[in-house]
């Protein structure tokens, strides 16, 4: 009985290390990204995962409209927003 527990100890230890090294930080990043997407507001300047920079003009449940140039508006999914930029970045 003790030998089987001793044999499983390295496996359990590897799982614990994997959790703290890889899984937990990824979950934290997902939570921060979800909070950032929920906090988006009209007028925010954002960068999408595809590299498009624009200003949020309209918001809906799963999509938002970005003005990428004067009179040019595109619709993207909320999840495509990679980061919110400081005001004045997009000119």
N, C-alpha and C positions, 0 to 999 in steps of 0.2 A: 504494500500500500504506500509506504513512504517513498519507495523508489519511483513509483509512477508520478507522485506529486513533484518529486525532485526533477523528473524528466520534463514535466510540463512547465516548470518555473521559467526556463529561458523563453519559451513561447509566450507566456503571459507577460513577461518583462518586455519583450519586443513589441507586443501590442500596446502596452502602456507608453513606451517611448514613441512609437509611431503616432499615437493619439496626440501626445503633447508637441511633437515636432511638426506634424503635417495636418492632421484633421482639425484640431482646435484653432490654429491660426486661420485656416481656410473658412471655418464657420464664422469667425470674427469678421473677416473681410466681407463675407456675404451679408452679414447683419449690418455693417457700416454702409455697404452699397445700397441695400434696401432702404435704410433710413435716409440716405442722400436722395434717392429717387422719390421717396414720399414727401420730402421737404422742398421739392422743386416748386418754384413760383414763377409767375409771369414776370419777364424782365431779367431773369437769371441768364448768365452767359455760360454755355456748356460746350464740352467737346464730346463727340460721340466716339464709339469704338472704331468707326470707320475713318476717323480723322476730320470730320466735319465740325467746324466751329460756327456757332450761331447763338442768337438770342431767342429765348422762349417767348412766343407770342400767344399761344393758346395751349391749354391743357385739357385732356380728357382722361378717361379711365385708364386706358392702356397705351395711349399715344400722346405725343406732343408735337406742336408745330414750331419749327425753328426758322427764323429769318436769317438766311445766310448772306444775303446782299439786299440792297434796297429793292423792295418789290418782289424778291424771290423767297418763297416760303416752301419748306419741305416738311413732310410728316414722317416722324420716326417713332419707333417703339420706345417706351420709357426705359426699358432694360438696355437699350443701346447707348445710353448716356454713360460715359466713362468717368467724367469728372465735372464738377462745377468750377468755373474759372472766376477769378477776382473781377469785380466790375471794372470796365474800361479796357479789358484785354482785347475784345473783338471790336474793331473799328470799321 
